Amino acid sequence: MKNIYCTTDLQQTPHNGEVDHNNEFVFTCSICGKILKFPSVKSSKELNQLLKDYEAINKPVAEVRKQANQQQAILAEVLEDGTKVSIEESEA
């Protein structure tokens, strides 16, 4: 098991790892089942760098998606209760 950043769970989670028939690394999140594939490398240092780069690229994107989902939930709640808010009221 290796802890890897999961874009579904938005945190480091344990992943099972294996090498597939193409000699690529396949990691499966033990919490949500999301599958990650990485190309074949020559050393564990290279693989660890790929995993680090993956988190650096995906963590900010996942956080933005999380915030957007929270905003959608707030909007749905407001629309569901029938509350009407005018621009003038929201600026007061």
Phi, psi and chi 1 to 4 in degrees:
 res  aa     phi    psi   chi1   chi2   chi3   chi4
   1 MET       -  142.8  -71.8 -100.9 -163.6      -
   2 LYS  -136.1  132.2  170.1   84.9  173.4  153.7
   3 ASN   -77.7  124.2  -78.9  -26.0      -      -
   4 ILE  -134.7  146.2  -59.7  172.3      -      -
   5 TYR   -66.0  126.2 -174.6   77.5      -      -
   6 CYS  -105.0  123.1  179.8      -      -      -
   7 THR   -74.6  -14.1   57.5      -      -      -
   8 THR   -84.5  -46.7  -59.8      -      -      -
   9 ASP   -85.7  -11.4  -61.3  -45.3      -      -
  10 LEU    58.3   39.2  -58.1  174.9      -      -
  11 GLN  -165.1  170.2   62.3 -176.7  -20.5      -
  12 GLN   -71.2  128.7  -69.9 -100.7  -20.8      -
  13 THR  -133.8  155.6   58.1      -      -      -
  14 PRO   -67.7  133.1  -12.0   22.4      -      -
  15 HIS  -124.4  137.2  -77.0   63.9      -      -
  16 ASN   -82.1  143.9  -65.4  -49.1      -      -
  17 GLY  -124.8  149.1      -      -      -      -
  18 GLU  -154.8  166.6   62.3 -177.6  -75.8      -
  19 VAL  -107.1  127.5  176.5      -      -      -
  20 ASP   -87.1 -175.0   70.5    5.2      -      -
  21 HIS   -66.3  -15.1   63.9  -78.2      -      -
  22 ASN   -97.5   10.9  -66.5  -38.3      -      -
  23 ASN    61.7   28.7  -70.3  -35.3      -      -
  24 GLU   -99.0  152.7  -67.0  178.6  -42.6      -
  25 PHE   -86.1  130.2  -63.1   95.9      -      -
  26 VAL  -120.9  122.2  179.1      -      -      -
  27 PHE  -116.6  134.7  -67.6   96.4      -      -
  28 THR  -119.6  125.5  -55.2      -      -      -
  29 CYS   -65.3  129.4  178.9      -      -      -
  30 SER   -76.5  -10.1   63.1      -      -      -
  31 ILE   -96.7  -52.7  -65.6  174.6      -      -
  32 CYS  -108.3  -13.2   71.3      -      -      -
  33 GLY    87.2    1.3      -      -      -      -
  34 LYS   -60.2  138.5 -177.5  176.5  176.6  104.3
  35 ILE  -107.7  133.4  -64.1  172.4      -      -
  36 LEU  -118.9  138.6  -58.4  173.0      -      -
  37 LYS  -121.7  138.6  -76.4 -175.7   89.3  171.6
  38 PHE  -130.6  147.2  -65.9   92.1      -      -
  39 PRO   -68.7  162.4   25.3  -32.4      -      -
  40 SER   -61.3  140.1  159.7      -      -      -
  41 VAL  -132.2  172.3  -65.9      -      -      -
  42 LYS   -97.0  -12.8  -63.9 -178.7 -167.6 -122.6
  43 SER  -152.9  161.2   70.0      -      -      -
  44 SER   -64.9  -30.8   58.7      -      -      -
  45 LYS   -61.4  -43.5 -175.1  176.6  178.4  179.1
  46 GLU   -63.8  -42.4  -75.1 -178.5   66.4      -
  47 LEU   -64.7  -43.7 -179.9   56.6      -      -
  48 ASN   -61.1  -35.8  -79.3  -37.2      -      -
  49 GLN   -67.0  -40.2 -172.5   60.4   50.8      -
  50 LEU   -60.2  -43.0  -76.3  174.6      -      -
  51 LEU   -65.8  -39.5  -63.7  172.7      -      -
  52 LYS   -64.7  -44.8 -164.6  179.0 -150.3 -178.6
  53 ASP   -63.3  -39.6  -67.4  -13.2      -      -
  54 TYR   -58.3  -46.2  171.9   81.6      -      -
  55 GLU   -65.6  -43.3 -179.2  171.8  -10.3      -
  56 ALA   -60.4  -36.2      -      -      -      -
  57 ILE   -78.6  -42.4  -68.3  166.1      -      -
  58 ASN   -89.9  -25.5  -73.8  -73.3      -      -
  59 LYS   -61.2  -47.2 -168.0  172.1 -175.1  177.4
  60 PRO   -62.4  -38.5  -20.5   31.0      -      -
  61 VAL   -65.4  -43.8  173.0      -      -      -
  62 ALA   -64.6  -37.7      -      -      -      -
  63 GLU   -65.3  -39.6  -68.7  -61.6  -33.8      -
  64 VAL   -63.6  -41.7  168.0      -      -      -
  65 ARG   -64.2  -39.0 -170.7  175.5   70.8 -141.5
  66 LYS   -62.3  -45.2  178.9 -178.7  176.5 -177.5
  67 GLN   -63.2  -40.9  -69.2  171.1   -2.4      -
  68 ALA   -62.9  -41.2      -      -      -      -
  69 ASN   -63.8  -38.5  -71.6  -17.8      -      -
  70 GLN   -64.9  -41.4  -70.4  170.0  -21.4      -
  71 GLN   -65.3  -39.1  -66.0  -58.7  -54.5      -
  72 GLN   -62.3  -40.6  -72.9  -70.5   -9.2      -
  73 ALA   -64.5  -41.0      -      -      -      -
  74 ILE   -62.9  -45.4  -68.9  168.0      -      -
  75 LEU   -61.5  -45.1  177.5   60.0      -      -
  76 ALA   -60.5  -40.2      -      -      -      -
  77 GLU   -64.0  -43.2 -172.4  177.4  -45.2      -
  78 VAL   -66.3  -44.0  167.3      -      -      -
  79 LEU   -67.4  -33.5  -66.0  175.9      -      -
  80 GLU   -68.1  -37.1 -168.2  173.9  -77.6      -
  81 ASP   -83.4   -1.9   75.7    8.7      -      -
  82 GLY    77.2    6.8      -      -      -      -
  83 THR   -65.7  131.7  -57.1      -      -      -
  84 LYS  -107.7  127.4  -66.5 -177.4 -179.7  177.7
  85 VAL  -122.0  124.6  178.1      -      -      -
  86 SER   -92.1  163.2   70.1      -      -      -
  87 ILE   -59.8  -39.9  -66.1  172.1      -      -
  88 GLU   -63.0  -40.4  -66.0   78.8   26.7      -
  89 GLU   -66.1  -39.2  -71.4  177.9   81.3      -
  90 SER   -73.7  -19.9   64.1      -      -      -
  91 GLU   -88.6  -15.3  -69.5  176.3   -8.1      -
  92 ALA   -71.0      -      -      -      -      -
